[in-house]
Amino acid sequence: MIRCPECSAEIDVDEDEVEEGEILSCPECESELEVSQIHPVHLNIISEDDNDDEDEEEEEEEEAEDGDKDLIEEEEEEEEDEE
């Protein structure tokens, strides 16, 4: 018997037929679960938050790049004013 690590619901899967890396779905909470180990079967929650974190990091990098461009433009304007 395999249980969802999120909600502890029983997942109807034959433990002898799952493979490491296989993705399962919990029928109760609909979490996506990855089989990280067999014998005994161990499941990890594949959280959508991981994807959100990656998106946020990309946005922060883009903002930093935009900020750098603004700083360069400001410095160039200051240099022109000094001349």
PDB file of N, CA, C and O in Angstrom:
ATOM      1  N   MET A   1       0.846  -1.184   0.000  1.00  0.00           N
ATOM      2  CA  MET A   1       0.000   0.000   0.000  1.00  0.00           C
ATOM      3  C   MET A   1       0.893   1.249   0.000  1.00  0.00           C
ATOM      4  O   MET A   1       1.819   1.367   0.802  1.00  0.00           O
ATOM      5  N   ILE A   2       0.594   2.168  -0.911  1.00  0.00           N
ATOM      6  CA  ILE A   2       1.343   3.419  -1.015  1.00  0.00           C
ATOM      7  C   ILE A   2       0.428   4.537  -0.547  1.00  0.00           C
ATOM      8  O   ILE A   2      -0.753   4.578  -0.894  1.00  0.00           O
ATOM      9  N   ARG A   3       0.988   5.443   0.245  1.00  0.00           N
ATOM     10  CA  ARG A   3       0.209   6.583   0.735  1.00  0.00           C
ATOM     11  C   ARG A   3       0.809   7.883   0.208  1.00  0.00           C
ATOM     12  O   ARG A   3       2.022   8.012   0.041  1.00  0.00           O
ATOM     13  N   CYS A   4      -0.073   8.831  -0.047  1.00  0.00           N
ATOM     14  CA  CYS A   4       0.342  10.157  -0.501  1.00  0.00           C
ATOM     15  C   CYS A   4       1.046  10.873   0.654  1.00  0.00           C
ATOM     16  O   CYS A   4       0.505  10.934   1.758  1.00  0.00           O
ATOM     17  N   PRO A   5       2.243  11.414   0.416  1.00  0.00           N
ATOM     18  CA  PRO A   5       2.939  12.139   1.479  1.00  0.00           C
ATOM     19  C   PRO A   5       2.275  13.470   1.830  1.00  0.00           C
ATOM     20  O   PRO A   5       2.550  14.038   2.887  1.00  0.00           O
ATOM     21  N   GLU A   6       1.408  13.967   0.957  1.00  0.00           N
ATOM     22  CA  GLU A   6       0.731  15.239   1.190  1.00  0.00           C
ATOM     23  C   GLU A   6      -0.497  15.072   2.076  1.00  0.00           C
ATOM     24  O   GLU A   6      -0.656  15.777   3.072  1.00  0.00           O
ATOM     25  N   CYS A   7      -1.375  14.117   1.698  1.00  0.00           N
ATOM     26  CA  CYS A   7      -2.653  13.994   2.411  1.00  0.00           C
ATOM     27  C   CYS A   7      -2.869  12.619   3.043  1.00  0.00           C
ATOM     28  O   CYS A   7      -3.900  12.388   3.675  1.00  0.00           O
ATOM     29  N   SER A   8      -1.917  11.711   2.883  1.00  0.00           N
ATOM     30  CA  SER A   8      -1.955  10.347   3.439  1.00  0.00           C
ATOM     31  C   SER A   8      -3.039   9.462   2.829  1.00  0.00           C
ATOM     32  O   SER A   8      -3.356   8.408   3.381  1.00  0.00           O
ATOM     33  N   ALA A   9      -3.603   9.868   1.716  1.00  0.00           N
ATOM     34  CA  ALA A   9      -4.594   9.028   1.041  1.00  0.00           C
ATOM     35  C   ALA A   9      -3.896   7.822   0.427  1.00  0.00           C
ATOM     36  O   ALA A   9      -2.734   7.896   0.028  1.00  0.00           O
ATOM     37  N   GLU A  10      -4.608   6.733   0.360  1.00  0.00           N
ATOM     38  CA  GLU A  10      -4.065   5.520  -0.233  1.00  0.00           C
ATOM     39  C   GLU A  10      -4.064   5.665  -1.758  1.00  0.00           C
ATOM     40  O   GLU A  10      -5.056   6.087  -2.352  1.00  0.00           O
ATOM     41  N   ILE A  11      -2.951   5.314  -2.370  1.00  0.00           N
ATOM     42  CA  ILE A  11      -2.836   5.370  -3.821  1.00  0.00           C
ATOM     43  C   ILE A  11      -2.842   3.945  -4.332  1.00  0.00           C
ATOM     44  O   ILE A  11      -2.000   3.134  -3.947  1.00  0.00           O
ATOM     45  N   ASP A  12      -3.790   3.645  -5.198  1.00  0.00           N
ATOM     46  CA  ASP A  12      -3.998   2.298  -5.696  1.00  0.00           C
ATOM     47  C   ASP A  12      -3.016   1.988  -6.823  1.00  0.00           C
ATOM     48  O   ASP A  12      -3.319   2.185  -7.999  1.00  0.00           O
ATOM     49  N   VAL A  13      -1.825   1.496  -6.442  1.00  0.00           N
ATOM     50  CA  VAL A  13      -0.781   1.160  -7.403  1.00  0.00           C
ATOM     51  C   VAL A  13      -0.115  -0.125  -6.921  1.00  0.00           C
ATOM     52  O   VAL A  13       0.105  -0.308  -5.724  1.00  0.00           O
ATOM     53  N   ASP A  14       0.199  -1.004  -7.851  1.00  0.00           N
ATOM     54  CA  ASP A  14       0.922  -2.224  -7.501  1.00  0.00           C
ATOM     55  C   ASP A  14       2.386  -1.848  -7.249  1.00  0.00           C
ATOM     56  O   ASP A  14       3.086  -1.395  -8.155  1.00  0.00           O
ATOM     57  N   GLU A  15       2.831  -2.040  -6.026  1.00  0.00           N
ATOM     58  CA  GLU A  15       4.182  -1.623  -5.638  1.00  0.00           C
ATOM     59  C   GLU A  15       5.261  -2.322  -6.453  1.00  0.00           C
ATOM     60  O   GLU A  15       6.357  -1.783  -6.607  1.00  0.00           O
ATOM     61  N   ASP A  16       4.974  -3.508  -6.975  1.00  0.00           N
ATOM     62  CA  ASP A  16       5.965  -4.242  -7.767  1.00  0.00           C
ATOM     63  C   ASP A  16       6.059  -3.731  -9.203  1.00  0.00           C
ATOM     64  O   ASP A  16       6.997  -4.076  -9.921  1.00  0.00           O
ATOM     65  N   GLU A  17       5.096  -2.914  -9.625  1.00  0.00           N
ATOM     66  CA  GLU A  17       5.073  -2.465 -11.008  1.00  0.00           C
ATOM     67  C   GLU A  17       5.497  -1.008 -11.197  1.00  0.00           C
ATOM     68  O   GLU A  17       5.608  -0.552 -12.335  1.00  0.00           O
ATOM     69  N   VAL A  18       5.737  -0.264 -10.112  1.00  0.00           N
ATOM     70  CA  VAL A  18       6.178   1.121 -10.272  1.00  0.00           C
ATOM     71  C   VAL A  18       7.674   1.153 -10.522  1.00  0.00           C
ATOM     72  O   VAL A  18       8.414   0.277 -10.073  1.00  0.00           O
ATOM     73  N   GLU A  19       8.106   2.173 -11.245  1.00  0.00           N
ATOM     74  CA  GLU A  19       9.518   2.341 -11.547  1.00  0.00           C
ATOM     75  C   GLU A  19      10.017   3.650 -10.960  1.00  0.00           C
ATOM     76  O   GLU A  19       9.258   4.610 -10.828  1.00  0.00           O
ATOM     77  N   GLU A  20      11.276   3.685 -10.613  1.00  0.00           N
ATOM     78  CA  GLU A  20      11.882   4.906 -10.095  1.00  0.00           C
ATOM     79  C   GLU A  20      11.789   5.998 -11.161  1.00  0.00           C
ATOM     80  O   GLU A  20      12.111   5.766 -12.327  1.00  0.00           O
ATOM     81  N   GLY A  21      11.345   7.187 -10.753  1.00  0.00           N
ATOM     82  CA  GLY A  21      11.195   8.305 -11.680  1.00  0.00           C
ATOM     83  C   GLY A  21       9.788   8.420 -12.249  1.00  0.00           C
ATOM     84  O   GLY A  21       9.459   9.412 -12.898  1.00  0.00           O
ATOM     85  N   GLU A  22       8.959   7.413 -12.008  1.00  0.00           N
ATOM     86  CA  GLU A  22       7.580   7.440 -12.507  1.00  0.00           C
ATOM     87  C   GLU A  22       6.787   8.518 -11.783  1.00  0.00           C
ATOM     88  O   GLU A  22       6.999   8.765 -10.595  1.00  0.00           O
ATOM     89  N   ILE A  23       5.878   9.154 -12.501  1.00  0.00           N
ATOM     90  CA  ILE A  23       5.042  10.203 -11.929  1.00  0.00           C
ATOM     91  C   ILE A  23       3.650   9.638 -11.680  1.00  0.00           C
ATOM     92  O   ILE A  23       3.030   9.070 -12.579  1.00  0.00           O
ATOM     93  N   LEU A  24       3.166   9.799 -10.458  1.00  0.00           N
ATOM     94  CA  LEU A  24       1.833   9.360 -10.075  1.00  0.00           C
ATOM     95  C   LEU A  24       1.028  10.579  -9.656  1.00  0.00           C
ATOM     96  O   LEU A  24       1.584  11.641  -9.373  1.00  0.00           O
ATOM     97  N   SER A  25      -0.283  10.412  -9.621  1.00  0.00           N
ATOM     98  CA  SER A  25      -1.159  11.492  -9.184  1.00  0.00           C
ATOM     99  C   SER A  25      -2.027  10.987  -8.043  1.00  0.00           C
ATOM    100  O   SER A  25      -2.587   9.893  -8.115  1.00  0.00           O
ATOM    101  N   CYS A  26      -2.137  11.784  -6.994  1.00  0.00           N
ATOM    102  CA  CYS A  26      -2.970  11.410  -5.855  1.00  0.00           C
ATOM    103  C   CYS A  26      -4.439  11.634  -6.226  1.00  0.00           C
ATOM    104  O   CYS A  26      -4.799  12.714  -6.694  1.00  0.00           O
ATOM    105  N   PRO A  27      -5.285  10.625  -6.020  1.00  0.00           N
ATOM    106  CA  PRO A  27      -6.697  10.785  -6.362  1.00  0.00           C
ATOM    107  C   PRO A  27      -7.441  11.745  -5.425  1.00  0.00           C
ATOM    108  O   PRO A  27      -8.492  12.272  -5.789  1.00  0.00           O
ATOM    109  N   GLU A  28      -6.904  11.974  -4.229  1.00  0.00           N
ATOM    110  CA  GLU A  28      -7.574  12.840  -3.253  1.00  0.00           C
ATOM    111  C   GLU A  28      -7.173  14.306  -3.402  1.00  0.00           C
ATOM    112  O   GLU A  28      -8.026  15.163  -3.631  1.00  0.00           O
ATOM    113  N   CYS A  29      -5.878  14.595  -3.275  1.00  0.00           N
ATOM    114  CA  CYS A  29      -5.434  15.997  -3.287  1.00  0.00           C
ATOM    115  C   CYS A  29      -4.887  16.424  -4.646  1.00  0.00           C
ATOM    116  O   CYS A  29      -4.548  17.590  -4.844  1.00  0.00           O
ATOM    117  N   GLU A  30      -4.800  15.470  -5.592  1.00  0.00           N
ATOM    118  CA  GLU A  30      -4.345  15.718  -6.950  1.00  0.00           C
ATOM    119  C   GLU A  30      -2.898  16.189  -7.044  1.00  0.00           C
ATOM    120  O   GLU A  30      -2.497  16.784  -8.045  1.00  0.00           O
ATOM    121  N   SER A  31      -2.112  15.923  -5.996  1.00  0.00           N
ATOM    122  CA  SER A  31      -0.690  16.259  -6.039  1.00  0.00           C
ATOM    123  C   SER A  31       0.012  15.331  -7.015  1.00  0.00           C
ATOM    124  O   SER A  31      -0.334  14.156  -7.132  1.00  0.00           O
ATOM    125  N   GLU A  32       1.000  15.871  -7.713  1.00  0.00           N
ATOM    126  CA  GLU A  32       1.827  15.034  -8.558  1.00  0.00           C
ATOM    127  C   GLU A  32       2.957  14.492  -7.688  1.00  0.00           C
ATOM    128  O   GLU A  32       3.593  15.229  -6.934  1.00  0.00           O
ATOM    129  N   LEU A  33       3.190  13.192  -7.811  1.00  0.00           N
ATOM    130  CA  LEU A  33       4.168  12.521  -6.964  1.00  0.00           C
ATOM    131  C   LEU A  33       5.161  11.767  -7.833  1.00  0.00           C
ATOM    132  O   LEU A  33       4.777  11.107  -8.799  1.00  0.00           O
ATOM    133  N   GLU A  34       6.429  11.868  -7.489  1.00  0.00           N
ATOM    134  CA  GLU A  34       7.463  11.148  -8.209  1.00  0.00           C
ATOM    135  C   GLU A  34       7.949   9.997  -7.353  1.00  0.00           C
ATOM    136  O   GLU A  34       8.205  10.159  -6.160  1.00  0.00           O
ATOM    137  N   VAL A  35       8.076   8.827  -7.974  1.00  0.00           N
ATOM    138  CA  VAL A  35       8.623   7.667  -7.276  1.00  0.00           C
ATOM    139  C   VAL A  35      10.131   7.890  -7.189  1.00  0.00           C
ATOM    140  O   VAL A  35      10.830   7.852  -8.202  1.00  0.00           O
ATOM    141  N   SER A  36      10.624   8.122  -5.981  1.00  0.00           N
ATOM    142  CA  SER A  36      12.050   8.411  -5.811  1.00  0.00           C
ATOM    143  C   SER A  36      12.829   7.170  -5.392  1.00  0.00           C
ATOM    144  O   SER A  36      14.059   7.156  -5.438  1.00  0.00           O
ATOM    145  N   GLN A  37      12.107   6.127  -4.983  1.00  0.00           N
ATOM    146  CA  GLN A  37      12.772   4.912  -4.515  1.00  0.00           C
ATOM    147  C   GLN A  37      11.775   3.767  -4.623  1.00  0.00           C
ATOM    148  O   GLN A  37      10.576   3.948  -4.408  1.00  0.00           O
ATOM    149  N   ILE A  38      12.287   2.587  -4.958  1.00  0.00           N
ATOM    150  CA  ILE A  38      11.436   1.393  -4.940  1.00  0.00           C
ATOM    151  C   ILE A  38      12.003   0.423  -3.922  1.00  0.00           C
ATOM    152  O   ILE A  38      13.197   0.457  -3.624  1.00  0.00           O
ATOM    153  N   HIS A  39      11.165  -0.431  -3.395  1.00  0.00           N
ATOM    154  CA  HIS A  39      11.530  -1.451  -2.384  1.00  0.00           C
ATOM    155  C   HIS A  39      12.183  -0.836  -1.163  1.00  0.00           C
ATOM    156  O   HIS A  39      13.400  -0.986  -1.058  1.00  0.00           O
ATOM    157  N   PRO A  40      11.559  -0.193  -0.268  1.00  0.00           N
ATOM    158  CA  PRO A  40      10.152   0.188  -0.305  1.00  0.00           C
ATOM    159  C   PRO A  40       9.933   1.415  -1.182  1.00  0.00           C
ATOM    160  O   PRO A  40      10.842   2.209  -1.422  1.00  0.00           O
ATOM    161  N   VAL A  41       8.707   1.538  -1.647  1.00  0.00           N
ATOM    162  CA  VAL A  41       8.367   2.667  -2.522  1.00  0.00           C
ATOM    163  C   VAL A  41       8.340   3.942  -1.694  1.00  0.00           C
ATOM    164  O   VAL A  41       7.720   3.998  -0.632  1.00  0.00           O
ATOM    165  N   HIS A  42       9.018   4.956  -2.194  1.00  0.00           N
ATOM    166  CA  HIS A  42       9.025   6.264  -1.536  1.00  0.00           C
ATOM    167  C   HIS A  42       8.636   7.306  -2.565  1.00  0.00           C
ATOM    168  O   HIS A  42       9.166   7.321  -3.676  1.00  0.00           O
ATOM    169  N   LEU A  43       7.705   8.180  -2.194  1.00  0.00           N
ATOM    170  CA  LEU A  43       7.205   9.211  -3.102  1.00  0.00           C
ATOM    171  C   LEU A  43       7.631  10.594  -2.646  1.00  0.00           C
ATOM    172  O   LEU A  43       7.651  10.885  -1.450  1.00  0.00           O
ATOM    173  N   ASN A  44       7.970  11.438  -3.596  1.00  0.00           N
ATOM    174  CA  ASN A  44       8.253  12.850  -3.336  1.00  0.00           C
ATOM    175  C   ASN A  44       7.192  13.688  -4.025  1.00  0.00           C
ATOM    176  O   ASN A  44       6.769  13.375  -5.137  1.00  0.00           O
ATOM    177  N   ILE A  45       6.771  14.734  -3.375  1.00  0.00           N
ATOM    178  CA  ILE A  45       5.793  15.645  -3.963  1.00  0.00           C
ATOM    179  C   ILE A  45       6.505  16.513  -4.990  1.00  0.00           C
ATOM    180  O   ILE A  45       7.550  17.101  -4.712  1.00  0.00           O
ATOM    181  N   ILE A  46       5.925  16.581  -6.172  1.00  0.00           N
ATOM    182  CA  ILE A  46       6.438  17.500  -7.188  1.00  0.00           C
ATOM    183  C   ILE A  46       5.620  18.759  -7.022  1.00  0.00           C
ATOM    184  O   ILE A  46       4.465  18.823  -7.444  1.00  0.00           O
ATOM    185  N   SER A  47       6.224  19.765  -6.404  1.00  0.00           N
ATOM    186  CA  SER A  47       5.439  20.959  -6.100  1.00  0.00           C
ATOM    187  C   SER A  47       5.525  21.948  -7.232  1.00  0.00           C
ATOM    188  O   SER A  47       6.564  22.092  -7.875  1.00  0.00           O
ATOM    189  N   GLU A  48       4.419  22.629  -7.471  1.00  0.00           N
ATOM    190  CA  GLU A  48       4.393  23.671  -8.485  1.00  0.00           C
ATOM    191  C   GLU A  48       5.150  24.892  -8.000  1.00  0.00           C
ATOM    192  O   GLU A  48       5.504  25.761  -8.797  1.00  0.00           O
ATOM    193  N   ASP A  49       5.403  24.966  -6.693  1.00  0.00           N
ATOM    194  CA  ASP A  49       6.157  26.090  -6.136  1.00  0.00           C
ATOM    195  C   ASP A  49       7.570  26.111  -6.681  1.00  0.00           C
ATOM    196  O   ASP A  49       8.161  27.180  -6.829  1.00  0.00           O
ATOM    197  N   ASP A  50       8.132  24.916  -6.989  1.00  0.00           N
ATOM    198  CA  ASP A  50       9.465  24.875  -7.553  1.00  0.00           C
ATOM    199  C   ASP A  50       9.524  25.650  -8.852  1.00  0.00           C
ATOM    200  O   ASP A  50      10.465  26.406  -9.092  1.00  0.00           O
ATOM    201  N   ASN A  51       8.518  25.463  -9.689  1.00  0.00           N
ATOM    202  CA  ASN A  51       8.462  26.195 -10.947  1.00  0.00           C
ATOM    203  C   ASN A  51       8.291  27.677 -10.704  1.00  0.00           C
ATOM    204  O   ASN A  51       8.877  28.491 -11.418  1.00  0.00           O
ATOM    205  N   ASP A  52       7.491  28.050  -9.701  1.00  0.00           N
ATOM    206  CA  ASP A  52       7.289  29.460  -9.381  1.00  0.00           C
ATOM    207  C   ASP A  52       8.601  30.096  -8.946  1.00  0.00           C
ATOM    208  O   ASP A  52       8.890  31.234  -9.313  1.00  0.00           O
ATOM    209  N   ASP A  53       9.407  29.361  -8.157  1.00  0.00           N
ATOM    210  CA  ASP A  53      10.687  29.887  -7.703  1.00  0.00           C
ATOM    211  C   ASP A  53      11.601  30.169  -8.893  1.00  0.00           C
ATOM    212  O   ASP A  53      12.285  31.192  -8.927  1.00  0.00           O
ATOM    213  N   GLU A  54      11.610  29.252  -9.873  1.00  0.00           N
ATOM    214  CA  GLU A  54      12.447  29.456 -11.042  1.00  0.00           C
ATOM    215  C   GLU A  54      11.985  30.683 -11.818  1.00  0.00           C
ATOM    216  O   GLU A  54      12.803  31.470 -12.293  1.00  0.00           O
ATOM    217  N   ASP A  55      10.666  30.843 -11.944  1.00  0.00           N
ATOM    218  CA  ASP A  55      10.131  31.997 -12.658  1.00  0.00           C
ATOM    219  C   ASP A  55      10.517  33.294 -11.953  1.00  0.00           C
ATOM    220  O   ASP A  55      10.892  34.272 -12.600  1.00  0.00           O
ATOM    221  N   GLU A  56      10.425  33.296 -10.621  1.00  0.00           N
ATOM    222  CA  GLU A  56      10.768  34.494  -9.856  1.00  0.00           C
ATOM    223  C   GLU A  56      12.244  34.832 -10.026  1.00  0.00           C
ATOM    224  O   GLU A  56      12.600  36.004 -10.150  1.00  0.00           O
ATOM    225  N   GLU A  57      13.114  33.810 -10.033  1.00  0.00           N
ATOM    226  CA  GLU A  57      14.543  34.055 -10.197  1.00  0.00           C
ATOM    227  C   GLU A  57      14.818  34.670 -11.564  1.00  0.00           C
ATOM    228  O   GLU A  57      15.624  35.593 -11.682  1.00  0.00           O
ATOM    229  N   GLU A  58      14.143  34.154 -12.605  1.00  0.00           N
ATOM    230  CA  GLU A  58      14.334  34.704 -13.937  1.00  0.00           C
ATOM    231  C   GLU A  58      13.879  36.156 -13.996  1.00  0.00           C
ATOM    232  O   GLU A  58      14.544  36.991 -14.609  1.00  0.00           O
ATOM    233  N   GLU A  59      12.746  36.462 -13.360  1.00  0.00           N
ATOM    234  CA  GLU A  59      12.246  37.829 -13.350  1.00  0.00           C
ATOM    235  C   GLU A  59      13.219  38.753 -12.630  1.00  0.00           C
ATOM    236  O   GLU A  59      13.463  39.874 -13.078  1.00  0.00           O
ATOM    237  N   GLU A  60      13.781  38.282 -11.504  1.00  0.00           N
ATOM    238  CA  GLU A  60      14.728  39.097 -10.749  1.00  0.00           C
ATOM    239  C   GLU A  60      15.972  39.373 -11.579  1.00  0.00           C
ATOM    240  O   GLU A  60      16.510  40.479 -11.548  1.00  0.00           O
ATOM    241  N   GLU A  61      16.438  38.354 -12.333  1.00  0.00           N
ATOM    242  CA  GLU A  61      17.613  38.549 -13.174  1.00  0.00           C
ATOM    243  C   GLU A  61      17.324  39.583 -14.260  1.00  0.00           C
ATOM    244  O   GLU A  61      18.158  40.441 -14.549  1.00  0.00           O
ATOM    245  N   GLU A  62      16.135  39.496 -14.859  1.00  0.00           N
ATOM    246  CA  GLU A  62      15.768  40.459 -15.896  1.00  0.00           C
ATOM    247  C   GLU A  62      15.693  41.866 -15.327  1.00  0.00           C
ATOM    248  O   GLU A  62      16.151  42.820 -15.955  1.00  0.00           O
ATOM    249  N   GLU A  63      15.114  41.995 -14.134  1.00  0.00           N
ATOM    250  CA  GLU A  63      15.016  43.310 -13.498  1.00  0.00           C
ATOM    251  C   GLU A  63      16.401  43.849 -13.193  1.00  0.00           C
ATOM    252  O   GLU A  63      16.652  45.043 -13.355  1.00  0.00           O
ATOM    253  N   ALA A  64      17.305  42.980 -12.751  1.00  0.00           N
ATOM    254  CA  ALA A  64      18.660  43.416 -12.443  1.00  0.00           C
ATOM    255  C   ALA A  64      19.348  43.907 -13.712  1.00  0.00           C
ATOM    256  O   ALA A  64      20.045  44.921 -13.695  1.00  0.00           O
ATOM    257  N   GLU A  65      19.147  43.182 -14.814  1.00  0.00           N
ATOM    258  CA  GLU A  65      19.736  43.608 -16.075  1.00  0.00           C
ATOM    259  C   GLU A  65      19.175  44.951 -16.505  1.00  0.00           C
ATOM    260  O   GLU A  65      19.923  45.817 -16.960  1.00  0.00           O
ATOM    261  N   ASP A  66      17.865  45.135 -16.368  1.00  0.00           N
ATOM    262  CA  ASP A  66      17.245  46.406 -16.715  1.00  0.00           C
ATOM    263  C   ASP A  66      17.789  47.516 -15.824  1.00  0.00           C
ATOM    264  O   ASP A  66      18.042  48.624 -16.296  1.00  0.00           O
ATOM    265  N   GLY A  67      17.967  47.225 -14.548  1.00  0.00           N
ATOM    266  CA  GLY A  67      18.505  48.207 -13.610  1.00  0.00           C
ATOM    267  C   GLY A  67      19.908  48.616 -13.991  1.00  0.00           C
ATOM    268  O   GLY A  67      20.267  49.787 -13.871  1.00  0.00           O
ATOM    269  N   ASP A  68      20.719  47.654 -14.455  1.00  0.00           N
ATOM    270  CA  ASP A  68      22.075  47.951 -14.892  1.00  0.00           C
ATOM    271  C   ASP A  68      22.059  48.891 -16.090  1.00  0.00           C
ATOM    272  O   ASP A  68      22.876  49.807 -16.177  1.00  0.00           O
ATOM    273  N   LYS A  69      21.136  48.664 -17.005  1.00  0.00           N
ATOM    274  CA  LYS A  69      21.037  49.520 -18.182  1.00  0.00           C
ATOM    275  C   LYS A  69      20.699  50.942 -17.773  1.00  0.00           C
ATOM    276  O   LYS A  69      21.255  51.904 -18.304  1.00  0.00           O
ATOM    277  N   ASP A  70      19.773  51.066 -16.813  1.00  0.00           N
ATOM    278  CA  ASP A  70      19.391  52.391 -16.333  1.00  0.00           C
ATOM    279  C   ASP A  70      20.582  53.096 -15.707  1.00  0.00           C
ATOM    280  O   ASP A  70      20.787  54.289 -15.930  1.00  0.00           O
ATOM    281  N   LEU A  71      21.373  52.365 -14.921  1.00  0.00           N
ATOM    282  CA  LEU A  71      22.543  52.966 -14.279  1.00  0.00           C
ATOM    283  C   LEU A  71      23.549  53.426 -15.318  1.00  0.00           C
ATOM    284  O   LEU A  71      24.122  54.508 -15.184  1.00  0.00           O
ATOM    285  N   ILE A  72      23.770  52.639 -16.333  1.00  0.00           N
ATOM    286  CA  ILE A  72      24.723  53.009 -17.372  1.00  0.00           C
ATOM    287  C   ILE A  72      24.241  54.268 -18.085  1.00  0.00           C
ATOM    288  O   ILE A  72      25.033  55.171 -18.353  1.00  0.00           O
ATOM    289  N   GLU A  73      22.954  54.331 -18.391  1.00  0.00           N
ATOM    290  CA  GLU A  73      22.412  55.510 -19.058  1.00  0.00           C
ATOM    291  C   GLU A  73      22.559  56.741 -18.178  1.00  0.00           C
ATOM    292  O   GLU A  73      22.889  57.820 -18.672  1.00  0.00           O
ATOM    293  N   GLU A  74      22.316  56.592 -16.874  1.00  0.00           N
ATOM    294  CA  GLU A  74      22.447  57.719 -15.955  1.00  0.00           C
ATOM    295  C   GLU A  74      23.895  58.191 -15.907  1.00  0.00           C
ATOM    296  O   GLU A  74      24.152  59.395 -15.907  1.00  0.00           O
ATOM    297  N   GLU A  75      24.835  57.265 -15.866  1.00  0.00           N
ATOM    298  CA  GLU A  75      26.246  57.630 -15.809  1.00  0.00           C
ATOM    299  C   GLU A  75      26.655  58.362 -17.082  1.00  0.00           C
ATOM    300  O   GLU A  75      27.402  59.339 -17.032  1.00  0.00           O
ATOM    301  N   GLU A  76      26.163  57.887 -18.220  1.00  0.00           N
ATOM    302  CA  GLU A  76      26.489  58.547 -19.489  1.00  0.00           C
ATOM    303  C   GLU A  76      25.932  59.965 -19.519  1.00  0.00           C
ATOM    304  O   GLU A  76      26.594  60.883 -20.003  1.00  0.00           O
ATOM    305  N   GLU A  77      24.716  60.147 -19.003  1.00  0.00           N
ATOM    306  CA  GLU A  77      24.111  61.472 -18.971  1.00  0.00           C
ATOM    307  C   GLU A  77      24.911  62.402 -18.062  1.00  0.00           C
ATOM    308  O   GLU A  77      25.114  63.572 -18.389  1.00  0.00           O
ATOM    309  N   GLU A  78      25.368  61.881 -16.916  1.00  0.00           N
ATOM    310  CA  GLU A  78      26.160  62.680 -15.991  1.00  0.00           C
ATOM    311  C   GLU A  78      27.460  63.107 -16.633  1.00  0.00           C
ATOM    312  O   GLU A  78      27.898  64.244 -16.458  1.00  0.00           O
ATOM    313  N   GLU A  79      28.083  62.206 -17.375  1.00  0.00           N
ATOM    314  CA  GLU A  79      29.341  62.523 -18.046  1.00  0.00           C
ATOM    315  C   GLU A  79      29.122  63.621 -19.100  1.00  0.00           C
ATOM    316  O   GLU A  79      29.950  64.520 -19.251  1.00  0.00           O
ATOM    317  N   GLU A  80      28.020  63.538 -19.809  1.00  0.00           N
ATOM    318  CA  GLU A  80      27.704  64.536 -20.823  1.00  0.00           C
ATOM    319  C   GLU A  80      27.458  65.899 -20.167  1.00  0.00           C
ATOM    320  O   GLU A  80      27.866  66.931 -20.699  1.00  0.00           O
ATOM    321  N   ASP A  81      26.789  65.895 -19.010  1.00  0.00           N
ATOM    322  CA  ASP A  81      26.513  67.137 -18.304  1.00  0.00           C
ATOM    323  C   ASP A  81      27.799  67.787 -17.820  1.00  0.00           C
ATOM    324  O   ASP A  81      27.912  69.013 -17.817  1.00  0.00           O
ATOM    325  N   GLU A  82      28.762  66.982 -17.413  1.00  0.00           N
ATOM    326  CA  GLU A  82      30.028  67.503 -16.898  1.00  0.00           C
ATOM    327  C   GLU A  82      30.848  68.163 -17.996  1.00  0.00           C
ATOM    328  O   GLU A  82      31.634  69.073 -17.734  1.00  0.00           O
ATOM    329  N   GLU A  83      30.661  67.701 -19.217  1.00  0.00           N
ATOM    330  CA  GLU A  83      31.460  68.248 -20.323  1.00  0.00           C
ATOM    331  C   GLU A  83      30.912  69.552 -20.707  1.00  0.00           C
ATOM    332  O   GLU A  83      31.430  70.195 -21.620  1.00  0.00           O
TER     333      GLU A  83
END
